[in-house]
Amino acid sequence: MENELTIKRFIDIRRELGYTQAEFAALLGIKNTTADIERGKTKLSGKLVTELLRQFKINPMWLYGESDQKHLATDAVQVIPKVVTVSNAEQENIVMVNAKAAAGYPQNIQDTSWYKELPAFNLPIPEFRNATYRGFQVEGDSMLPNLKPGEWVLAKAIEKIDDVSPNKMYVVVLEDAVLVKKIERLPKSNDITLISLNESYPPYKIKPYHIQELWQVNSKITFGVDATTEKGLLRQLQESMEELKTQLGTPK
């Protein structure tokens, strides 16, 4: 028999995550349902505790009532870029991920050859040095009025989730999607809330370990209708950079 606190905490986890007994059992590799565990008839196996740790970062010590820390530290979650690209001159460059490419980005995130198919460029102004940047095309209207569908953002790589600011926008690369959102972290909660600027889209919570990469939006670029080819994109990008340099007062 498990102690009552362990059973209660197990039930609380399942309810907090929103799973039925059968769904939670399937997720954790248990036959049938978690009903016997929740009634105290079956002990929590080592495999089950391991799955709770692996999938949901549940601290085993908390589960058994020996710690007040429910989740393991979030800074163990790696959100730094999985691949960094360089030019022929061995200078780090900025890859541009359009809306079509973004659909395959999560699955190809560690495939170096996949990145070579995307347009890339160098940005020789100080504001874009000494950090890793990537360009992403905005899809959908969830960040209106700040970002319109089809616009691009240039975003800087973030190393740790703890580095996020509630006042910035981020490109969030999940296991199955690439989103542009604001991020909110509530005190004493391990959850991360993704927030759209367009109030038609309600905020929703995710777990930190669902994030593969995190990029802080630094600037946006609006292109014309002829930026559909790599050549057109890079030409308009160059024009935008010249304009940006003028705004920043950087010598051409």
ChimeraX attribute file (.defattr): number of C-alpha atoms within 10 A of each C-alpha:
attribute: neighborCount
match mode: 1-to-1
recipient: residues
	/A:1	11
	/A:2	16
	/A:3	11
	/A:4	14
	/A:5	13
	/A:6	19
	/A:7	20
	/A:8	15
	/A:9	17
	/A:10	21
	/A:11	17
	/A:12	12
	/A:13	18
	/A:14	16
	/A:15	13
	/A:16	9
	/A:17	10
	/A:18	11
	/A:19	13
	/A:20	14
	/A:21	18
	/A:22	14
	/A:23	16
	/A:24	19
	/A:25	18
	/A:26	14
	/A:27	13
	/A:28	16
	/A:29	13
	/A:30	15
	/A:31	9
	/A:32	13
	/A:33	16
	/A:34	22
	/A:35	15
	/A:36	12
	/A:37	18
	/A:38	20
	/A:39	15
	/A:40	16
	/A:41	11
	/A:42	13
	/A:43	16
	/A:44	17
	/A:45	11
	/A:46	10
	/A:47	12
	/A:48	16
	/A:49	16
	/A:50	16
	/A:51	16
	/A:52	19
	/A:53	15
	/A:54	12
	/A:55	13
	/A:56	17
	/A:57	19
	/A:58	20
	/A:59	21
	/A:60	20
	/A:61	13
	/A:62	17
	/A:63	22
	/A:64	16
	/A:65	15
	/A:66	10
	/A:67	11
	/A:68	10
	/A:69	15
	/A:70	19
	/A:71	18
	/A:72	16
	/A:73	12
	/A:74	16
	/A:75	14
	/A:76	11
	/A:77	18
	/A:78	18
	/A:79	22
	/A:80	17
	/A:81	19
	/A:82	13
	/A:83	11
	/A:84	16
	/A:85	16
	/A:86	16
	/A:87	12
	/A:88	7
	/A:89	7
	/A:90	8
	/A:91	11
	/A:92	20
	/A:93	22
	/A:94	23
	/A:95	22
	/A:96	24
	/A:97	22
	/A:98	20
	/A:99	19
	/A:100	10
	/A:101	17
	/A:102	21
	/A:103	14
	/A:104	15
	/A:105	22
	/A:106	18
	/A:107	13
	/A:108	15
	/A:109	17
	/A:110	14
	/A:111	12
	/A:112	13
	/A:113	9
	/A:114	13
	/A:115	20
	/A:116	12
	/A:117	10
	/A:118	13
	/A:119	18
	/A:120	21
	/A:121	17
	/A:122	16
	/A:123	16
	/A:124	12
	/A:125	14
	/A:126	9
	/A:127	12
	/A:128	16
	/A:129	13
	/A:130	8
	/A:131	10
	/A:132	18
	/A:133	25
	/A:134	23
	/A:135	24
	/A:136	25
	/A:137	24
	/A:138	24
	/A:139	20
	/A:140	14
	/A:141	17
	/A:142	22
	/A:143	22
	/A:144	13
	/A:145	9
	/A:146	10
	/A:147	21
	/A:148	17
	/A:149	15
	/A:150	19
	/A:151	17
	/A:152	23
	/A:153	25
	/A:154	21
	/A:155	23
	/A:156	22
	/A:157	19
	/A:158	21
	/A:159	17
	/A:160	16
	/A:161	22
	/A:162	11
	/A:163	9
	/A:164	19
	/A:165	14
	/A:166	11
	/A:167	9
	/A:168	13
	/A:169	23
	/A:170	25
	/A:171	25
	/A:172	22
	/A:173	21
	/A:174	19
	/A:175	15
	/A:176	15
	/A:177	14
	/A:178	24
	/A:179	21
	/A:180	27
	/A:181	21
	/A:182	23
	/A:183	22
	/A:184	18
	/A:185	17
	/A:186	9
	/A:187	7
	/A:188	8
	/A:189	9
	/A:190	18
	/A:191	18
	/A:192	18
	/A:193	18
	/A:194	19
	/A:195	21
	/A:196	21
	/A:197	19
	/A:198	14
	/A:199	11
	/A:200	9
	/A:201	12
	/A:202	11
	/A:203	15
	/A:204	11
	/A:205	14
	/A:206	13
	/A:207	14
	/A:208	22
	/A:209	20
	/A:210	17
	/A:211	21
	/A:212	20
	/A:213	24
	/A:214	26
	/A:215	26
	/A:216	24
	/A:217	23
	/A:218	16
	/A:219	13
	/A:220	19
	/A:221	17
	/A:222	17
	/A:223	18
	/A:224	11
	/A:225	9
	/A:226	11
	/A:227	15
	/A:228	11
	/A:229	10
	/A:230	13
	/A:231	12
	/A:232	15
	/A:233	18
	/A:234	16
	/A:235	15
	/A:236	18
	/A:237	18
	/A:238	15
	/A:239	13
	/A:240	16
	/A:241	17
	/A:242	15
	/A:243	12
	/A:244	15
	/A:245	17
	/A:246	12
	/A:247	9
	/A:248	11
	/A:249	9
	/A:250	12
	/A:251	8
	/A:252	9
